[in-house]
Amino acid sequence: MPRWKELPSELPERERQLIVQLRRLKDRSGWGLAALAARTGYSRSSWERYLNGKQPVPLAAVEKLAQVCGADPTPLLVLHEVAAEVRETRPAPASGERPAPGEPAAPGEPPAPAGPEPSPAGPEPAGSEPESEPSPAPEGRRAPRVVPVRYALPAAVVAAVVAAGLAFGGGLLAGGGGGDGDGRAAAARTYGPGRTYDCEFSRKDGGVYAGHSVSREVLLDTNASGRDVVEAQCLLRRHGFDPGAVDGLYGPSAKAAVRDFQTARKLVADGIVGPDTWGELRR
């Protein structure tokens, strides 16, 4: 698993969840950024900005990534829709501050330029850099606002995916549940401050499980929540690393414990639980 940079702290939660899912999808594909660029038509530098939270990910790029990775795009598109809604309702920056790329400068104003995107007519060669910024509109004339075309999803689909997926930061693309009645019951729980969970360890198929998730691939990073986080917290405690309360919330204490565990196991100490870390936790 590559060593991802920590996402900006000011990034909205829904946008963070979208990027975590996109990172996981890329990791599972096994492709580098150059290979991803060759397959999607978006340059390597564009994907570097998208996957590190430097620039909002275009809807078409999300759909293309899911397509080339053979994944169902619906959960990602729902996450993108929710993230875009949150982004549009954020308050305008204070006077004198420059808005982040892609965000409106003020109500009714066009969004700040986010840099050019490749033409949908054909893929951009891997490793190429985006073209220079477009020339500003002539003085006295307002540049036309480009309104993105939203992916039309039935309200029932949006409600179901948001309710079942967004609350559990790990499981839209590669859910960790076993698919039985216990898994469905665990998915229905609400994870939040003040709630803690027991760890019931058992060994099967050559691995140790704590009774909350059977995942070996779900990517867990800051602000993730759900049964996969509970499972990781239990396994960390079993190995002698204190993640804080076993509450299903991946906060600073859990991340610090993961870093210490990764260092002890000679893994990349980035504080992100991925396939390599899961493999060691299951021992």
Backbone as CSV, one residue per row, in Angstrom:
resi,resn,N_x,N_y,N_z,CA_x,CA_y,CA_z,C_x,C_y,C_z
1,MET,0.840,-1.187,0.000,0.000,0.000,0.000,0.878,1.240,0.000
2,PRO,0.618,2.221,-0.877,1.452,3.417,-0.918,1.262,4.256,0.332
3,ARG,2.222,5.106,0.588,2.136,5.981,1.749,1.431,7.259,1.337
4,TRP,0.173,7.366,1.696,-0.615,8.541,1.342,-0.314,9.687,2.296
5,LYS,-0.374,10.909,1.774,-0.252,12.083,2.627,-1.541,12.240,3.430
6,GLU,-1.410,12.804,4.622,-2.601,13.055,5.421,-3.409,14.162,4.756
7,LEU,-4.726,13.972,4.707,-5.588,14.945,4.044,-5.652,16.239,4.861
8,PRO,-5.864,17.397,4.197,-5.928,18.677,4.906,-6.996,18.662,5.995
9,SER,-6.672,19.218,7.143,-7.603,19.193,8.277,-8.875,19.979,7.996
10,GLU,-8.786,20.985,7.105,-9.970,21.804,6.825,-10.901,21.171,5.804
11,LEU,-10.538,20.012,5.268,-11.357,19.355,4.253,-12.672,18.894,4.882
12,PRO,-13.822,19.220,4.273,-15.106,18.772,4.829,-15.169,17.254,4.938
13,GLU,-15.901,16.776,5.941,-15.954,15.347,6.225,-16.419,14.526,5.025
14,ARG,-17.477,14.979,4.322,-17.998,14.198,3.204,-16.984,14.119,2.068
15,GLU,-16.263,15.211,1.829,-15.247,15.197,0.788,-14.086,14.282,1.192
16,ARG,-13.771,14.283,2.479,-12.718,13.395,2.981,-13.106,11.933,2.745
17,GLN,-14.362,11.597,3.030,-14.810,10.226,2.839,-14.728,9.821,1.370
18,LEU,-15.084,10.738,0.475,-14.995,10.451,-0.955,-13.552,10.150,-1.355
19,ILE,-12.614,10.976,-0.895,-11.212,10.788,-1.276,-10.666,9.485,-0.695
20,VAL,-11.049,9.151,0.539,-10.605,7.885,1.131,-11.075,6.709,0.279
21,GLN,-12.325,6.781,-0.210,-12.837,5.699,-1.044,-12.100,5.636,-2.377
22,LEU,-11.789,6.789,-2.965,-11.051,6.806,-4.230,-9.633,6.274,-4.037
23,ARG,-9.000,6.631,-2.928,-7.664,6.110,-2.631,-7.703,4.588,-2.506
24,ARG,-8.722,4.097,-1.819,-8.828,2.658,-1.634,-8.999,1.950,-2.987
25,LEU,-9.835,2.534,-3.845,-10.064,1.938,-5.153,-8.772,1.902,-5.965
26,LYS,-7.996,2.981,-5.908,-6.713,3.016,-6.621,-5.756,1.974,-6.054
27,ASP,-5.696,1.866,-4.717,-4.799,0.897,-4.097,-5.149,-0.525,-4.527
28,ARG,-6.440,-0.815,-4.591,-6.870,-2.162,-4.954,-6.559,-2.464,-6.417
29,SER,-6.527,-1.429,-7.250,-6.212,-1.644,-8.664,-4.738,-1.990,-8.865
30,GLY,-3.872,-1.521,-7.951,-2.445,-1.758,-8.075,-1.748,-0.829,-9.051
31,TRP,-2.445,0.185,-9.569,-1.858,1.097,-10.542,-1.235,2.296,-9.852
32,GLY,-0.155,2.809,-10.457,0.411,4.072,-10.034,-0.349,5.217,-10.673
33,LEU,0.024,6.447,-10.332,-0.682,7.613,-10.874,-0.519,7.713,-12.385
34,ALA,0.658,7.344,-12.906,0.877,7.414,-14.349,-0.036,6.426,-15.078
35,ALA,-0.159,5.207,-14.539,-1.038,4.209,-15.153,-2.490,4.645,-15.059
36,LEU,-2.846,5.262,-13.931,-4.206,5.760,-13.760,-4.505,6.854,-14.773
37,ALA,-3.515,7.719,-15.009,-3.693,8.785,-15.990,-3.918,8.218,-17.386
38,ALA,-3.158,7.197,-17.746,-3.283,6.602,-19.076,-4.653,5.968,-19.282
39,ARG,-5.249,5.465,-18.220,-6.522,4.756,-18.347,-7.732,5.663,-18.220
40,THR,-7.588,6.810,-17.567,-8.758,7.665,-17.302,-8.807,8.933,-18.146
41,GLY,-7.655,9.354,-18.712,-7.651,10.598,-19.473,-7.407,11.825,-18.621
42,TYR,-7.219,11.652,-17.317,-6.858,12.762,-16.431,-5.376,12.619,-16.081
43,SER,-4.638,13.706,-16.147,-3.188,13.641,-16.005,-2.758,13.170,-14.619
44,ARG,-1.505,12.751,-14.550,-0.933,12.306,-13.284,-1.010,13.406,-12.241
45,SER,-0.685,14.641,-12.648,-0.707,15.754,-11.694,-2.134,16.043,-11.226
46,SER,-3.121,15.835,-12.105,-4.514,16.032,-11.694,-4.900,15.026,-10.618
47,TRP,-4.562,13.745,-10.842,-4.894,12.733,-9.838,-4.152,12.977,-8.537
48,GLU,-2.925,13.495,-8.610,-2.192,13.814,-7.388,-2.939,14.879,-6.595
49,ARG,-3.471,15.886,-7.287,-4.234,16.939,-6.588,-5.547,16.396,-6.031
50,TYR,-6.256,15.592,-6.836,-7.539,15.061,-6.384,-7.378,14.169,-5.151
51,LEU,-6.430,13.243,-5.200,-6.301,12.230,-4.145,-5.604,12.747,-2.896
52,ASN,-5.086,13.967,-2.950,-4.495,14.581,-1.762,-5.319,15.760,-1.259
53,GLY,-6.540,15.905,-1.782,-7.457,16.921,-1.278,-7.089,18.338,-1.637
54,LYS,-6.257,18.515,-2.678,-5.851,19.866,-3.070,-6.864,20.517,-4.002
55,GLN,-7.689,19.718,-4.649,-8.666,20.221,-5.608,-9.851,19.266,-5.651
56,PRO,-11.084,19.776,-5.693,-12.244,18.886,-5.764,-12.173,17.963,-6.982
57,VAL,-12.598,16.732,-6.789,-12.559,15.752,-7.878,-13.765,15.962,-8.791
58,PRO,-13.558,16.124,-10.094,-14.701,16.260,-11.000,-15.552,14.999,-11.010
59,LEU,-16.834,15.177,-11.230,-17.754,14.044,-11.274,-17.337,13.033,-12.338
60,ALA,-16.925,13.533,-13.515,-16.543,12.634,-14.604,-15.317,11.803,-14.234
61,ALA,-14.395,12.376,-13.449,-13.205,11.639,-13.037,-13.576,10.523,-12.070
62,VAL,-14.529,10.788,-11.171,-14.997,9.765,-10.235,-15.614,8.600,-11.006
63,GLU,-16.474,8.936,-11.952,-17.149,7.895,-12.726,-16.148,7.097,-13.562
64,LYS,-15.163,7.788,-14.133,-14.166,7.117,-14.967,-13.305,6.167,-14.133
65,LEU,-12.916,6.607,-12.936,-12.098,5.753,-12.066,-12.845,4.477,-11.719
66,ALA,-14.127,4.609,-11.350,-14.921,3.426,-11.034,-15.019,2.506,-12.252
67,GLN,-15.187,3.104,-13.428,-15.327,2.317,-14.655,-14.075,1.503,-14.950
68,VAL,-12.903,2.142,-14.909,-11.678,1.427,-15.276,-11.269,0.423,-14.204
69,CYS,-11.754,0.607,-12.959,-11.430,-0.338,-11.888,-12.482,-1.437,-11.755
70,GLY,-13.533,-1.363,-12.578,-14.564,-2.389,-12.544,-15.418,-2.351,-11.297
71,ALA,-15.604,-1.157,-10.719,-16.390,-1.019,-9.488,-17.748,-0.387,-9.792
72,ASP,-18.707,-0.638,-8.917,-20.019,-0.006,-9.038,-19.861,1.481,-8.740
73,PRO,-20.189,2.371,-9.690,-19.958,3.797,-9.456,-20.975,4.451,-8.537
74,THR,-22.132,3.796,-8.287,-23.224,4.467,-7.569,-22.821,5.003,-6.199
75,PRO,-22.157,4.198,-5.319,-21.786,4.753,-4.008,-20.857,5.961,-4.124
76,LEU,-19.904,5.909,-5.069,-18.978,7.026,-5.247,-19.702,8.264,-5.746
77,LEU,-20.644,8.068,-6.651,-21.384,9.209,-7.195,-22.278,9.851,-6.141
78,VAL,-22.822,9.016,-5.258,-23.617,9.567,-4.151,-22.727,10.382,-3.218
79,LEU,-21.550,9.842,-2.896,-20.610,10.581,-2.052,-20.228,11.905,-2.706
80,HIS,-19.998,11.874,-4.008,-19.636,13.104,-4.725,-20.777,14.113,-4.659
81,GLU,-22.008,13.631,-4.832,-23.178,14.510,-4.788,-23.289,15.193,-3.426
82,VAL,-23.138,14.396,-2.351,-23.243,14.951,-0.998,-22.095,15.917,-0.724
83,ALA,-20.880,15.542,-1.137,-19.725,16.418,-0.926,-19.899,17.742,-1.658
84,ALA,-20.453,17.687,-2.882,-20.668,18.911,-3.649,-21.704,19.805,-2.986
85,GLU,-22.762,19.193,-2.444,-23.788,19.976,-1.748,-23.196,20.682,-0.531
86,VAL,-22.361,19.945,0.237,-21.731,20.543,1.417,-20.814,21.685,1.004
87,ARG,-20.059,21.470,-0.088,-19.122,22.485,-0.553,-19.855,23.766,-0.950
88,GLU,-21.023,23.604,-1.592,-21.769,24.775,-2.065,-22.423,25.554,-0.935
89,THR,-22.683,24.880,0.199,-23.341,25.558,1.312,-22.368,26.100,2.340
90,ARG,-21.058,25.881,2.122,-20.080,26.422,3.068,-20.081,27.942,2.999
91,PRO,-19.859,28.640,4.147,-19.859,30.103,4.127,-18.744,30.661,3.272
92,ALA,-18.983,31.831,2.679,-17.980,32.480,1.842,-16.783,32.880,2.695
93,PRO,-15.560,32.861,2.143,-14.380,33.260,2.910,-14.446,34.720,3.310
94,ALA,-13.760,35.053,4.415,-13.754,36.429,4.900,-13.126,37.348,3.868
95,SER,-13.440,38.632,3.969,-12.932,39.613,3.023,-11.412,39.564,2.976
96,GLY,-10.890,39.543,1.744,-9.438,39.513,1.573,-8.884,38.122,1.413
97,GLU,-9.682,37.080,1.769,-9.209,35.722,1.609,-9.570,35.215,0.234
98,ARG,-8.696,34.449,-0.343,-8.949,33.885,-1.648,-9.624,32.543,-1.484
99,PRO,-10.751,32.284,-2.156,-11.434,31.006,-2.002,-10.617,29.874,-2.581
100,ALA,-10.858,28.677,-2.033,-10.170,27.500,-2.555,-10.651,27.210,-3.964
101,PRO,-9.816,26.556,-4.783,-10.221,26.256,-6.153,-11.535,25.505,-6.199
102,GLY,-12.434,25.940,-7.089,-13.704,25.270,-7.275,-14.792,25.755,-6.345
103,GLU,-14.476,26.635,-5.351,-15.475,27.128,-4.424,-15.945,28.511,-4.856
104,PRO,-17.231,28.827,-4.625,-17.723,30.147,-5.015,-17.105,31.240,-4.163
105,ALA,-16.797,32.390,-4.772,-16.215,33.504,-4.035,-17.248,34.135,-3.125
106,ALA,-18.485,34.168,-3.541,-19.581,34.716,-2.761,-20.864,34.273,-3.428
107,PRO,-22.017,34.340,-2.709,-23.271,33.923,-3.321,-23.503,34.656,-4.637
108,GLY,-23.771,33.878,-5.683,-24.050,34.482,-6.979,-22.822,34.722,-7.820
109,GLU,-21.622,34.550,-7.228,-20.395,34.784,-7.974,-19.910,33.466,-8.580
110,PRO,-19.132,33.520,-9.657,-18.600,32.283,-10.242,-17.552,31.679,-9.350
111,PRO,-17.360,30.349,-9.434,-16.340,29.709,-8.592,-14.950,30.114,-8.996
112,ALA,-14.024,30.029,-8.008,-12.629,30.328,-8.310,-12.102,29.295,-9.281
113,PRO,-11.203,29.676,-10.203,-10.695,28.716,-11.186,-9.978,27.568,-10.506
114,ALA,-10.279,26.365,-10.953,-9.676,25.179,-10.362,-8.653,24.543,-11.278
115,GLY,-8.277,25.231,-12.349,-7.308,24.661,-13.276,-8.029,23.885,-14.350
116,PRO,-7.463,23.795,-15.539,-8.139,23.129,-16.651,-8.172,21.627,-16.467
117,GLU,-9.220,21.018,-17.007,-9.339,19.576,-17.014,-9.185,19.083,-18.445
118,PRO,-8.782,17.837,-18.632,-8.606,17.318,-19.976,-9.910,17.242,-20.726
119,SER,-9.846,17.375,-22.020,-11.028,17.301,-22.852,-11.556,15.894,-22.860
120,PRO,-12.910,15.718,-22.772,-13.459,14.373,-22.804,-13.302,13.707,-24.159
121,ALA,-12.821,14.458,-25.181,-12.713,13.890,-26.512,-11.629,12.830,-26.589
122,GLY,-10.657,12.879,-25.699,-9.594,11.880,-25.770,-8.727,11.962,-24.546
123,PRO,-8.075,10.863,-24.156,-7.247,10.858,-22.938,-5.998,11.686,-23.089
124,GLU,-5.577,12.273,-21.969,-4.348,13.041,-21.950,-3.195,12.086,-21.705
125,PRO,-2.083,12.213,-22.396,-0.965,11.282,-22.210,-0.525,11.236,-20.761
126,ALA,-0.167,10.047,-20.297,0.269,9.875,-18.908,1.475,10.743,-18.634
127,GLY,1.470,11.376,-17.454,2.607,12.181,-17.026,2.575,13.591,-17.546
128,SER,1.627,13.933,-18.426,1.592,15.294,-18.956,1.025,16.235,-17.935
129,GLU,1.398,17.486,-18.019,0.928,18.496,-17.083,-0.265,19.232,-17.690
130,PRO,-1.184,19.759,-16.850,-2.303,20.503,-17.400,-1.823,21.775,-18.081
131,GLU,-2.622,22.227,-19.041,-2.270,23.432,-19.768,-2.344,24.645,-18.848
132,SER,-1.833,25.773,-19.333,-1.803,26.986,-18.525,-3.210,27.466,-18.237
133,GLU,-3.334,28.315,-17.209,-4.624,28.846,-16.807,-5.262,29.624,-17.948
134,PRO,-6.599,29.549,-18.119,-7.249,30.310,-19.173,-7.157,31.798,-18.908
135,SER,-7.189,32.595,-19.968,-7.105,34.049,-19.843,-8.336,34.578,-19.141
136,PRO,-8.175,35.577,-18.266,-9.333,36.126,-17.562,-10.270,36.831,-18.526
137,ALA,-11.536,36.964,-18.118,-12.513,37.662,-18.948,-12.135,39.131,-19.043
138,PRO,-12.451,39.789,-20.180,-12.133,41.213,-20.335,-12.733,42.027,-19.204
139,GLU,-12.054,43.124,-18.867,-12.503,43.981,-17.771,-13.907,44.472,-18.043
140,GLY,-14.728,44.427,-17.012,-16.102,44.910,-17.155,-17.065,43.805,-17.553
141,ARG,-16.546,42.645,-17.901,-17.416,41.530,-18.277,-17.184,40.382,-17.312
142,ARG,-18.239,39.807,-16.819,-18.143,38.709,-15.862,-18.000,37.391,-16.619
143,ALA,-17.046,36.577,-16.160,-16.861,35.272,-16.793,-18.095,34.418,-16.552
144,PRO,-18.544,33.672,-17.545,-19.738,32.841,-17.364,-19.492,31.753,-16.340
145,ARG,-20.472,31.477,-15.536,-20.363,30.433,-14.530,-20.668,29.084,-15.159
146,VAL,-19.758,28.139,-14.927,-19.946,26.799,-15.454,-20.619,25.966,-14.378
147,VAL,-21.805,25.495,-14.668,-22.558,24.719,-13.706,-22.360,23.245,-14.017
148,PRO,-21.791,22.468,-13.087,-21.552,21.056,-13.372,-22.852,20.294,-13.524
149,VAL,-22.845,19.315,-14.391,-24.015,18.467,-14.582,-23.985,17.383,-13.531
150,ARG,-24.994,17.346,-12.701,-25.043,16.370,-11.625,-25.519,15.014,-12.146
151,TYR,-25.061,13.960,-11.501,-25.491,12.620,-11.855,-26.849,12.398,-11.225
152,ALA,-27.864,12.182,-12.058,-29.230,12.057,-11.564,-29.410,10.703,-10.885
153,LEU,-29.640,10.715,-9.588,-29.843,9.482,-8.839,-31.201,9.537,-8.165
154,PRO,-31.933,8.421,-8.135,-33.214,8.401,-7.443,-33.040,8.759,-5.978
155,ALA,-34.012,9.466,-5.429,-33.925,9.886,-4.029,-33.762,8.694,-3.099
156,ALA,-34.422,7.582,-3.433,-34.317,6.400,-2.580,-32.893,5.861,-2.545
157,VAL,-32.221,5.897,-3.698,-30.838,5.425,-3.747,-29.946,6.315,-2.908
158,VAL,-30.116,7.648,-3.065,-29.312,8.586,-2.292,-29.509,8.359,-0.801
159,ALA,-30.765,8.252,-0.368,-31.043,8.088,1.050,-30.461,6.792,1.582
160,ALA,-30.618,5.717,0.809,-30.136,4.420,1.277,-28.627,4.386,1.387
161,VAL,-27.941,4.892,0.373,-26.483,4.835,0.394,-25.910,5.760,1.438
162,VAL,-26.472,6.974,1.550,-25.967,7.914,2.552,-26.167,7.349,3.951
163,ALA,-27.364,6.795,4.216,-27.643,6.273,5.550,-26.778,5.072,5.880
164,ALA,-26.616,4.179,4.907,-25.888,2.940,5.180,-24.387,3.077,5.030
165,GLY,-23.942,4.048,4.203,-22.528,4.114,3.906,-21.770,5.228,4.556
166,LEU,-22.283,6.467,4.505,-21.495,7.596,4.962,-21.208,7.545,6.450
167,ALA,-22.103,6.964,7.219,-21.875,6.901,8.662,-20.779,5.920,9.027
168,PHE,-20.432,5.028,8.119,-19.414,4.024,8.382,-18.284,4.248,7.409
169,GLY,-17.276,5.050,7.803,-16.256,5.536,6.893,-15.533,4.486,6.105
170,GLY,-15.640,3.211,6.425,-14.867,2.247,5.681,-15.575,1.464,4.623
171,GLY,-16.910,1.376,4.529,-17.432,0.243,3.814,-18.246,0.418,2.578
172,LEU,-18.065,1.442,1.741,-18.896,1.572,0.557,-18.445,0.677,-0.584
173,LEU,-17.137,0.517,-0.764,-16.653,-0.232,-1.921,-16.221,-1.635,-1.572
174,ALA,-15.681,-1.807,-0.374,-15.190,-3.126,0.006,-15.591,-3.400,1.429
175,GLY,-16.901,-3.620,1.662,-17.418,-3.769,3.009,-16.763,-4.903,3.751
176,GLY,-16.634,-4.732,5.094,-15.919,-5.745,5.852,-16.813,-6.758,6.502
177,GLY,-18.153,-6.632,6.420,-19.023,-7.571,7.084,-19.039,-8.914,6.421
178,GLY,-19.466,-9.932,7.162,-19.483,-11.276,6.641,-20.742,-11.616,5.879
179,GLY,-21.757,-10.735,5.885,-22.952,-10.976,5.110,-23.990,-11.788,5.860
180,ASP,-23.747,-12.147,7.147,-24.719,-12.928,7.885,-25.560,-12.015,8.745
181,GLY,-26.409,-12.615,9.608,-27.285,-11.804,10.440,-26.522,-10.906,11.370
182,ASP,-25.395,-11.394,11.947,-24.600,-10.579,12.858,-24.055,-9.366,12.137
183,GLY,-23.628,-9.540,10.865,-23.102,-8.420,10.105,-24.146,-7.358,9.874
184,ARG,-25.387,-7.809,9.561,-26.458,-6.822,9.335,-26.793,-6.087,10.622
185,ALA,-26.772,-6.800,11.754,-27.055,-6.143,13.029,-25.988,-5.121,13.348
186,ALA,-24.712,-5.468,13.066,-23.623,-4.537,13.345,-23.742,-3.301,12.482
187,ALA,-24.170,-3.478,11.225,-24.276,-2.332,10.314,-25.354,-1.369,10.761
188,ALA,-26.341,-1.872,11.531,-27.440,-1.010,11.946,-27.093,-0.181,13.175
189,ARG,-25.958,-0.456,13.813,-25.600,0.292,15.011,-25.204,1.713,14.682
190,THR,-25.338,2.563,15.665,-24.886,3.940,15.520,-23.626,4.112,16.346
191,TYR,-22.563,4.598,15.697,-21.286,4.760,16.394,-21.100,6.230,16.742
192,GLY,-20.744,6.504,17.982,-20.552,7.879,18.397,-19.981,7.945,19.796
193,PRO,-19.664,9.154,20.256,-19.100,9.323,21.596,-20.019,8.749,22.667
194,GLY,-19.426,8.150,23.686,-20.206,7.631,24.803,-20.614,6.179,24.649
195,ARG,-20.390,5.582,23.459,-20.739,4.176,23.239,-19.448,3.379,23.095
196,THR,-19.359,2.261,23.775,-18.186,1.394,23.648,-18.654,-0.031,23.372
197,TYR,-17.746,-0.857,22.879,-18.101,-2.192,22.422,-17.123,-3.223,22.959
198,ASP,-17.644,-4.430,23.181,-16.822,-5.524,23.697,-16.059,-6.196,22.556
199,CYS,-14.949,-6.805,22.916,-14.141,-7.543,21.950,-14.244,-9.023,22.287
200,GLU,-14.733,-9.827,21.352,-14.868,-11.266,21.558,-13.984,-11.960,20.518
201,PHE,-12.776,-12.313,20.913,-11.782,-12.833,19.982,-12.018,-14.305,19.654
202,SER,-11.781,-14.621,18.408,-11.836,-16.009,17.951,-10.858,-16.143,16.790
203,ARG,-10.474,-17.362,16.510,-9.541,-17.594,15.404,-10.215,-18.488,14.362
204,LYS,-10.139,-18.051,13.098,-10.656,-18.875,12.010,-9.915,-18.509,10.726
205,ASP,-9.795,-19.458,9.841,-9.117,-19.260,8.557,-7.725,-18.657,8.731
206,GLY,-7.056,-19.040,9.826,-5.695,-18.572,10.036,-5.573,-17.147,10.528
207,GLY,-6.666,-16.526,10.965,-6.611,-15.156,11.450,-7.412,-14.970,12.722
208,VAL,-7.157,-13.857,13.414,-7.866,-13.527,14.651,-8.938,-12.493,14.349
209,TYR,-10.123,-12.689,14.930,-11.249,-11.788,14.702,-11.850,-11.391,16.045
210,ALA,-12.360,-10.162,16.112,-12.906,-9.642,17.374,-14.426,-9.592,17.369
211,GLY,-15.073,-10.122,16.321,-16.524,-10.221,16.313,-17.268,-9.048,15.722
212,HIS,-16.563,-8.095,15.100,-17.245,-6.922,14.549,-17.114,-6.816,13.033
213,SER,-16.029,-7.291,12.471,-15.791,-7.195,11.029,-14.801,-8.280,10.634
214,VAL,-14.924,-8.749,9.383,-13.962,-9.732,8.885,-13.049,-9.107,7.840
215,SER,-13.023,-7.782,7.788,-12.267,-7.090,6.750,-10.772,-7.340,6.835
216,ARG,-10.150,-7.405,5.656,-8.699,-7.421,5.535,-8.233,-6.355,4.549
217,GLU,-9.169,-5.544,4.021,-8.813,-4.576,2.992,-9.325,-3.163,3.239
218,VAL,-10.370,-3.001,4.042,-10.975,-1.675,4.225,-9.929,-0.668,4.676
219,LEU,-9.930,0.497,4.060,-8.971,1.553,4.386,-9.556,2.443,5.480
220,LEU,-8.841,2.573,6.592,-9.295,3.398,7.712,-8.325,4.551,7.909
221,ASP,-8.866,5.762,7.909,-8.046,6.952,8.135,-8.802,7.871,9.080
222,THR,-8.211,9.005,9.400,-8.796,9.946,10.353,-10.258,10.226,10.030
223,ASN,-11.106,10.199,11.062,-12.537,10.491,10.996,-13.376,9.357,10.434
224,ALA,-12.772,8.201,10.121,-13.575,7.042,9.750,-14.341,6.563,10.984
225,SER,-15.441,5.855,10.763,-16.213,5.324,11.884,-16.914,4.058,11.445
226,GLY,-17.337,3.253,12.431,-18.088,2.056,12.110,-17.487,0.791,12.683
227,ARG,-18.059,-0.333,12.273,-17.662,-1.620,12.839,-16.245,-2.014,12.474
228,ASP,-15.760,-1.573,11.279,-14.371,-1.884,10.916,-13.398,-1.201,11.875
229,VAL,-13.754,0.022,12.313,-12.905,0.736,13.271,-12.916,0.016,14.613
230,VAL,-14.101,-0.452,15.051,-14.186,-1.213,16.304,-13.282,-2.441,16.226
231,GLU,-13.336,-3.141,15.100,-12.513,-4.334,14.924,-11.034,-3.997,15.051
232,ALA,-10.612,-2.923,14.384,-9.204,-2.520,14.441,-8.806,-2.128,15.859
233,GLN,-9.696,-1.401,16.567,-9.392,-0.997,17.946,-9.227,-2.224,18.846
234,CYS,-10.099,-3.215,18.671,-9.985,-4.442,19.471,-8.664,-5.152,19.197
235,LEU,-8.312,-5.272,17.926,-7.088,-5.989,17.565,-5.848,-5.240,18.049
236,LEU,-5.889,-3.912,18.011,-4.768,-3.132,18.535,-4.582,-3.420,20.028
237,ARG,-5.685,-3.442,20.769,-5.594,-3.737,22.207,-5.037,-5.144,22.440
238,ARG,-5.459,-6.083,21.629,-4.970,-7.453,21.788,-3.453,-7.521,21.612
239,HIS,-2.912,-6.673,20.737,-1.471,-6.666,20.492,-0.715,-5.745,21.455
240,GLY,-1.431,-5.131,22.405,-0.771,-4.304,23.403,-0.618,-2.840,23.046
241,PHE,-1.404,-2.357,22.091,-1.350,-0.944,21.691,-2.698,-0.305,22.012
242,ASP,-2.686,0.746,22.813,-3.919,1.344,23.326,-4.494,2.358,22.332
243,PRO,-5.664,2.064,21.727,-6.283,2.997,20.793,-7.257,3.959,21.459
244,GLY,-7.319,3.926,22.817,-8.335,4.703,23.512,-9.605,3.872,23.632
245,ALA,-10.736,4.534,23.745,-12.013,3.829,23.881,-12.327,3.032,22.619
246,VAL,-12.866,1.833,22.811,-13.304,1.020,21.671,-14.707,1.489,21.299
247,ASP,-14.767,2.604,20.560,-16.042,3.259,20.288,-16.387,3.343,18.801
248,GLY,-15.537,2.802,17.942,-15.831,2.852,16.513,-15.498,4.164,15.852
249,LEU,-14.746,5.038,16.546,-14.369,6.339,15.987,-12.854,6.379,15.801
250,TYR,-12.413,6.633,14.595,-10.977,6.626,14.306,-10.425,8.034,14.524
251,GLY,-10.066,8.308,15.773,-9.557,9.615,16.136,-8.057,9.606,16.370
252,PRO,-7.524,10.660,17.009,-6.071,10.774,17.227,-5.477,9.617,18.021
253,SER,-6.188,9.129,19.051,-5.644,8.039,19.865,-5.497,6.764,19.046
254,ALA,-6.521,6.454,18.248,-6.464,5.260,17.410,-5.354,5.395,16.373
255,LYS,-5.230,6.569,15.789,-4.208,6.764,14.752,-2.806,6.647,15.347
256,ALA,-2.605,7.196,16.549,-1.302,7.092,17.199,-0.976,5.629,17.510
257,ALA,-1.984,4.868,17.959,-1.755,3.448,18.255,-1.406,2.684,16.980
258,VAL,-2.077,3.019,15.878,-1.777,2.360,14.601,-0.349,2.672,14.168
259,ARG,0.069,3.934,14.316,1.442,4.303,13.944,2.461,3.499,14.763
260,ASP,2.216,3.400,16.072,3.135,2.643,16.930,3.163,1.170,16.518
261,PHE,1.987,0.617,16.222,1.905,-0.781,15.799,2.644,-0.985,14.482
262,GLN,2.446,-0.065,13.525,3.122,-0.179,12.227,4.638,-0.092,12.385
263,THR,5.095,0.793,13.264,6.539,0.902,13.507,7.091,-0.397,14.078
264,ALA,6.354,-0.975,15.034,6.803,-2.225,15.653,6.839,-3.374,14.652
265,ARG,5.940,-3.350,13.668,5.884,-4.419,12.677,6.656,-4.072,11.402
266,LYS,7.404,-2.963,11.441,8.232,-2.550,10.302,7.404,-2.292,9.041
267,LEU,6.239,-1.678,9.248,5.388,-1.239,8.149,5.563,0.265,7.966
268,VAL,5.017,0.798,6.889,5.017,2.244,6.704,4.149,2.859,7.797
269,ALA,4.732,3.695,8.640,4.022,4.242,9.806,3.264,5.509,9.426
270,ASP,2.168,5.329,8.656,1.377,6.477,8.220,0.076,6.621,9.006
271,GLY,-0.191,5.687,9.925,-1.407,5.774,10.726,-2.665,5.394,9.975
272,ILE,-2.542,4.845,8.775,-3.689,4.436,7.965,-3.755,2.915,7.958
273,VAL,-4.895,2.378,8.328,-5.069,0.922,8.317,-5.455,0.498,6.909
274,GLY,-4.599,-0.296,6.282,-4.858,-0.834,4.956,-4.564,-2.322,4.954
275,PRO,-4.495,-2.953,3.781,-4.304,-4.403,3.714,-3.092,-4.914,4.491
276,ASP,-1.942,-4.223,4.398,-0.746,-4.695,5.107,-0.938,-4.653,6.618
277,THR,-1.518,-3.554,7.100,-1.741,-3.416,8.547,-2.787,-4.410,9.035
278,TRP,-3.864,-4.582,8.246,-4.866,-5.588,8.627,-4.223,-6.968,8.749
279,GLY,-3.343,-7.289,7.796,-2.711,-8.601,7.828,-1.941,-8.843,9.113
280,GLU,-1.251,-7.797,9.588,-0.500,-7.931,10.850,-1.445,-7.950,12.061
281,LEU,-2.519,-7.158,11.991,-3.464,-7.136,13.111,-4.166,-8.479,13.259
282,ARG,-4.369,-9.177,12.174,-5.084,-10.479,12.215,-4.214,-11.638,12.696
283,ARG,-2.903,-11.394,12.901,-2.024,-12.471,13.333,-2.313,-12.891,14.781
